[in-house]
Amino acid sequence: MNYRVWIVEDEPEWAMLLLKAFGHKSDGQFECFHSVNGDIGIDKIRELRPDIVILDQCLAQGEMGLNVLRFIRNDPKLRWIPVLM
């Protein structure tokens, strides 16, 4: 079984670190996806329904990860998804 991980991270270095951490020696257990802002993240989370979301608390241009978290928690189809901030 593959687990889908969605990473919302605006800093390329952190995003690559997380992508590598889940991809390294996982024997294909994880499918990792990435978006650089909350708007794209919300669209893709809604579309793909990942098994977990890793969310940056402070995104670029003053955007807050907490807004993304609120959106996920207020959507009955998404609120079950664990979010790591």
Phi, psi and omega in degrees: 000131177264138176258132179267126181243124176251126181250124174250104186210127183270343180267119185303322182296315179292321179299315180295321178300313179294317179299318179292321181299319180280335181273335186286119176056030180266359181052035177074017180287338184239136168253117184253138178230160187214141169225154185263353177213168185292324181297312177295319179303312180299314179301314183287324177296318178297320183286313189264340182047070182292167179281335177206151176240132172252119193236126174287135182287323181242107180264174183297158175058035176076002179291139184252134175298334179297329176294321177295316178300316178300317179300313181298314183291334180272351179265117183301334181276345184245343190298343179283345184287124176292141179235127176253123180247000000 
